[in-house]
């Protein structure tokens, strides 16, 4: 669907368009606020555990585990990682 098609479907009446835009902006702002709150919660969680765990390394491990979950051919992935680990060490 092209962007032009979406623009053609929006209301032409100014009051209707204004209402729709305001609704969108309100909802978008709410999502932005929720994201900010979640980031703050995440920071607090890291702070809470930082004296008991190497949180920086743990976060990298979580990232790697999430990537590995998405891989279809885990044996091939592991082989590639082994090759790259040896290469990076050069």
KASUL-V368420 format. One record per backbone hydrogen bond with DSSP energy under -1.0 kcal/mol. CO is the residue of the C=O (numbers start at 1). NH is the residue of the N-H. Records with the same first field share a line. If there is no record, write none. Layout:
CO = NH, NH
This chain:
2 = 6
3 = 7
4 = 8
13 = 17
14 = 18
15 = 19
16 = 20
17 = 21
18 = 22
19 = 23
20 = 24
21 = 25
22 = 26
23 = 27
24 = 28
25 = 29
26 = 30
27 = 31
28 = 32
29 = 33
30 = 34
31 = 35
32 = 36
33 = 37
34 = 38
35 = 39
36 = 40
37 = 41
38 = 42
39 = 43
40 = 44
41 = 45
42 = 46
43 = 47
44 = 48
45 = 49
46 = 50
49 = 52, 53
53 = 55
54 = 58
55 = 59
56 = 60
57 = 61
58 = 62
59 = 63
60 = 64
61 = 65
62 = 66
63 = 67
64 = 68
65 = 69
68 = 71
73 = 77
74 = 78
75 = 79
76 = 80
77 = 81
78 = 82
79 = 83
80 = 84
81 = 85
82 = 86
83 = 87
84 = 88
85 = 89
87 = 90
